[in-house]
Amino acid sequence: MITQDAIDSAYAFFHQKWRVYEFSHSDRQKDDIEYAISSYVDQMDRDLYEELAHGRESFLQDHTTFANDMQEALEKLDNM
């Protein structure tokens, strides 16, 4: 069961990081944010991650899809 606390915590963390990532012009800063999100994903509520990822093993952990994954995750979390 996914708790509201898990949803709220993930949303707050993702939203904060996304706001910086979205407007950053620094590749290093973006890489640092991708790393922070990936580390968070490794320890986050597994049920919540699976709900967000829909079976995609590299969701929020692949550089090439990170921006799209973040937008999708934030939209889903906001609706939860």
VOFI-9594 format. One line per 4 residues: number of its first residue (from 1); their letters; for each residue x, y, z of N, C-alpha, C, O. Coordinates in nm, 3 decimals, always signed. Layout:
# residues N
NUM = a = X:Y:Z:X:Y:Z:X:Y:Z:X:Y:Z ~ ...;
***
This chain:
# residues 80
1 = mitq = +0.083:-0.118:+0.000:+0.000:+0.000:+0.000:+0.088:+0.125:+0.000:+0.185:+0.134:+0.076 ~ +0.054:+0.218:-0.084:+0.130:+0.342:-0.096:+0.070:+0.445:-0.001:-0.049:+0.476:-0.008 ~ +0.152:+0.498:+0.087:+0.103:+0.597:+0.182:+0.103:+0.737:+0.121:+0.177:+0.766:+0.027 ~ +0.019:+0.823:+0.174:+0.016:+0.961:+0.129:+0.148:+1.030:+0.159:+0.192:+1.117:+0.084;
5 = daid = +0.212:+0.991:+0.269:+0.342:+1.047:+0.305:+0.447:+1.015:+0.198:+0.528:+1.101:+0.163 ~ +0.447:+0.892:+0.148:+0.541:+0.853:+0.043:+0.518:+0.934:-0.084:+0.613:+0.977:-0.150 ~ +0.392:+0.954:-0.118:+0.356:+1.034:-0.236:+0.400:+1.178:-0.218:+0.463:+1.236:-0.306 ~ +0.368:+1.236:-0.103:+0.401:+1.376:-0.077:+0.552:+1.398:-0.073:+0.602:+1.498:-0.126;
9 = saya = +0.625:+1.306:-0.013:+0.770:+1.319:-0.005:+0.833:+1.311:-0.144:+0.920:+1.392:-0.177 ~ +0.790:+1.215:-0.223:+0.843:+1.201:-0.359:+0.810:+1.325:-0.442:+0.895:+1.376:-0.515 ~ +0.687:+1.371:-0.432:+0.647:+1.488:-0.509:+0.730:+1.610:-0.471:+0.777:+1.683:-0.558 ~ +0.748:+1.633:-0.343:+0.824:+1.749:-0.298:+0.969:+1.743:-0.347:+1.024:+1.842:-0.396;
13 = ffhq = +1.030:+1.627:-0.334:+1.169:+1.611:-0.376:+1.182:+1.626:-0.527:+1.268:+1.700:-0.575 ~ +1.098:+1.556:-0.602:+1.104:+1.563:-0.748:+1.075:+1.705:-0.797:+1.143:+1.755:-0.887 ~ +0.975:+1.768:-0.739:+0.936:+1.901:-0.783:+1.050:+2.001:-0.759:+1.080:+2.083:-0.846 ~ +1.111:+1.994:-0.644:+1.222:+2.084:-0.613:+1.336:+2.064:-0.712:+1.388:+2.162:-0.766;
17 = kwrv = +1.374:+1.941:-0.737:+1.485:+1.913:-0.828:+1.449:+1.949:-0.971:+1.532:+2.000:-1.045 ~ +1.325:+1.923:-1.011:+1.283:+1.953:-1.147:+1.287:+2.103:-1.176:+1.327:+2.144:-1.285 ~ +1.245:+2.184:-1.079:+1.244:+2.329:-1.100:+1.385:+2.381:-1.129:+1.401:+2.472:-1.211 ~ +1.484:+2.327:-1.064:+1.622:+2.367:-1.090:+1.668:+2.310:-1.224:+1.723:+2.383:-1.307;
21 = yefs = +1.644:+2.182:-1.246:+1.686:+2.113:-1.369:+1.628:+2.182:-1.492:+1.698:+2.204:-1.591 ~ +1.502:+2.213:-1.486:+1.428:+2.269:-1.599:+1.490:+2.400:-1.651:+1.488:+2.425:-1.772 ~ +1.543:+2.480:-1.564:+1.596:+2.610:-1.602:+1.749:+2.618:-1.601:+1.807:+2.723:-1.628 ~ +1.813:+2.507:-1.569:+1.958:+2.506:-1.561:+2.023:+2.505:-1.700:+1.973:+2.442:-1.794;
25 = hsdr = +2.133:+2.577:-1.709:+2.213:+2.577:-1.832:+2.345:+2.503:-1.810:+2.432:+2.502:-1.897 ~ +2.359:+2.443:-1.694:+2.482:+2.374:-1.657:+2.463:+2.223:-1.670:+2.380:+2.164:-1.601 ~ +2.540:+2.162:-1.759:+2.532:+2.016:-1.774:+2.574:+1.946:-1.645:+2.517:+1.842:-1.610 ~ +2.670:+2.001:-1.576:+2.714:+1.940:-1.450:+2.602:+1.943:-1.346:+2.578:+1.844:-1.277;
29 = qkdd = +2.534:+2.056:-1.337:+2.423:+2.068:-1.242:+2.312:+1.969:-1.279:+2.255:+1.905:-1.190 ~ +2.281:+1.955:-1.405:+2.179:+1.860:-1.449:+2.220:+1.717:-1.416:+2.138:+1.637:-1.372 ~ +2.348:+1.685:-1.439:+2.397:+1.551:-1.404:+2.385:+1.525:-1.254:+2.348:+1.416:-1.213 ~ +2.416:+1.626:-1.174:+2.404:+1.612:-1.028:+2.259:+1.587:-0.987:+2.232:+1.508:-0.896;
33 = ieya = +2.166:+1.654:-1.052:+2.025:+1.635:-1.021:+1.979:+1.497:-1.065:+1.905:+1.431:-0.993 ~ +2.023:+1.452:-1.182:+1.988:+1.317:-1.227:+2.041:+1.213:-1.129:+1.973:+1.115:-1.098 ~ +2.162:+1.235:-1.079:+2.219:+1.143:-0.981:+2.138:+1.144:-0.851:+2.112:+1.038:-0.793 ~ +2.098:+1.262:-0.805:+2.019:+1.273:-0.681:+1.885:+1.202:-0.696:+1.841:+1.133:-0.604;
37 = issy = +1.820:+1.219:-0.810:+1.692:+1.151:-0.833:+1.712:+1.000:-0.840:+1.634:+0.924:-0.782 ~ +1.816:+0.957:-0.910:+1.844:+0.814:-0.919:+1.870:+0.754:-0.782:+1.822:+0.644:-0.752 ~ +1.944:+0.823:-0.698:+1.969:+0.776:-0.562:+1.840:+0.770:-0.481:+1.818:+0.676:-0.404 ~ +1.755:+0.870:-0.498:+1.626:+0.871:-0.428:+1.541:+0.753:-0.471:+1.480:+0.686:-0.389;
41 = vdqm = +1.539:+0.728:-0.602:+1.460:+0.618:-0.657:+1.505:+0.484:-0.598:+1.422:+0.397:-0.572 ~ +1.635:+0.470:-0.578:+1.688:+0.344:-0.523:+1.635:+0.314:-0.384:+1.630:+0.197:-0.345 ~ +1.595:+0.416:-0.308:+1.550:+0.393:-0.171:+1.403:+0.427:-0.149:+1.352:+0.412:-0.037 ~ +1.334:+0.471:-0.253:+1.195:+0.512:-0.234:+1.101:+0.392:-0.222:+1.139:+0.279:-0.252;
45 = drdl = +0.980:+0.416:-0.179:+0.878:+0.313:-0.166:+0.864:+0.236:-0.298:+0.834:+0.295:-0.402 ~ +0.887:+0.107:-0.293:+0.888:+0.024:-0.414:+0.753:+0.024:-0.485:+0.747:+0.028:-0.608 ~ +0.645:+0.020:-0.409:+0.513:+0.020:-0.470:+0.488:+0.150:-0.546:+0.430:+0.150:-0.655 ~ +0.531:+0.260:-0.487:+0.515:+0.389:-0.553:+0.598:+0.395:-0.681:+0.551:+0.441:-0.785;
49 = yeel = +0.722:+0.350:-0.672:+0.808:+0.350:-0.791:+0.746:+0.265:-0.902:+0.743:+0.307:-1.018 ~ +0.699:+0.148:-0.869:+0.638:+0.061:-0.969:+0.514:+0.124:-1.030:+0.489:+0.109:-1.150 ~ +0.437:+0.195:-0.950:+0.318:+0.266:-1.001:+0.359:+0.374:-1.101:+0.295:+0.392:-1.204 ~ +0.465:+0.445:-1.069:+0.512:+0.551:-1.159:+0.578:+0.494:-1.285:+0.559:+0.547:-1.394;
53 = ahgr = +0.654:+0.388:-1.270:+0.736:+0.335:-1.379:+0.658:+0.248:-1.478:+0.698:+0.237:-1.593 ~ +0.551:+0.190:-1.435:+0.473:+0.100:-1.521:+0.561:-0.003:-1.592:+0.550:-0.023:-1.713 ~ +0.648:-0.067:-1.516:+0.730:-0.175:-1.569:+0.858:-0.132:-1.638:+0.936:-0.217:-1.681 ~ +0.882:-0.005:-1.649:+1.006:+0.043:-1.711:+1.117:+0.042:-1.606:+1.115:+0.122:-1.512;
57 = esfl = +1.212:-0.047:-1.622:+1.317:-0.066:-1.522:+1.408:+0.055:-1.506:+1.461:+0.078:-1.398 ~ +1.427:+0.132:-1.611:+1.519:+0.245:-1.603:+1.448:+0.379:-1.586:+1.507:+0.485:-1.609 ~ +1.321:+0.374:-1.545:+1.244:+0.496:-1.527:+1.312:+0.588:-1.427:+1.345:+0.546:-1.316 ~ +1.334:+0.711:-1.465:+1.401:+0.814:-1.386:+1.550:+0.784:-1.364:+1.614:+0.852:-1.284;
61 = qdht = +1.604:+0.686:-1.434:+1.744:+0.650:-1.415:+1.821:+0.645:-1.546:+1.936:+0.602:-1.548 ~ +1.759:+0.688:-1.653:+1.824:+0.687:-1.785:+1.838:+0.832:-1.831:+1.740:+0.906:-1.842 ~ +1.962:+0.870:-1.858:+1.990:+1.008:-1.899:+1.909:+1.051:-2.021:+1.864:+1.165:-2.030 ~ +1.890:+0.960:-2.114:+1.824:+0.995:-2.240:+1.674:+1.020:-2.225:+1.615:+1.088:-2.309;
65 = tfan = +1.612:+0.967:-2.121:+1.468:+0.984:-2.102:+1.434:+1.060:-1.974:+1.317:+1.074:-1.938 ~ +1.537:+1.108:-1.905:+1.517:+1.167:-1.773:+1.414:+1.280:-1.771:+1.323:+1.279:-1.689 ~ +1.427:+1.376:-1.860:+1.337:+1.492:-1.859:+1.192:+1.449:-1.880:+1.103:+1.497:-1.808 ~ +1.167:+1.362:-1.974:+1.031:+1.314:-1.997:+0.980:+1.233:-1.879:+0.864:+1.245:-1.839;
69 = dmqe = +1.067:+1.150:-1.822:+1.029:+1.069:-1.705:+0.991:+1.159:-1.587:+0.893:+1.132:-1.518 ~ +1.068:+1.263:-1.565:+1.039:+1.354:-1.453:+0.904:+1.422:-1.472:+0.826:+1.431:-1.378 ~ +0.878:+1.469:-1.591:+0.750:+1.535:-1.616:+0.635:+1.438:-1.595:+0.532:+1.474:-1.537 ~ +0.651:+1.316:-1.642:+0.547:+1.214:-1.624:+0.529:+1.181:-1.476:+0.416:+1.171:-1.428;
73 = alek = +0.638:+1.163:-1.405:+0.630:+1.129:-1.262:+0.561:+1.241:-1.184:+0.474:+1.213:-1.100 ~ +0.598:+1.364:-1.210:+0.536:+1.476:-1.139:+0.387:+1.485:-1.169:+0.308:+1.514:-1.079 ~ +0.349:+1.462:-1.290:+0.205:+1.465:-1.325:+0.130:+1.355:-1.252:+0.022:+1.379:-1.198 ~ +0.186:+1.235:-1.251:+0.120:+1.123:-1.181:+0.112:+1.149:-1.031:+0.008:+1.127:-0.970;
77 = ldnm = +0.223:+1.195:-0.973:+0.224:+1.223:-0.830:+0.124:+1.332:-0.794:+0.056:+1.323:-0.692 ~ +0.115:+1.434:-0.877:+0.021:+1.543:-0.853:-0.123:+1.492:-0.854:-0.206:+1.541:-0.778 ~ -0.151:+1.396:-0.939:-0.286:+1.340:-0.949:-0.317:+1.238:-0.839:-0.433:+1.202:-0.818 ~ -0.214:+1.194:-0.769:-0.235:+1.096:-0.662:-0.275:+1.168:-0.534:-0.297:+1.104:-0.431;
***
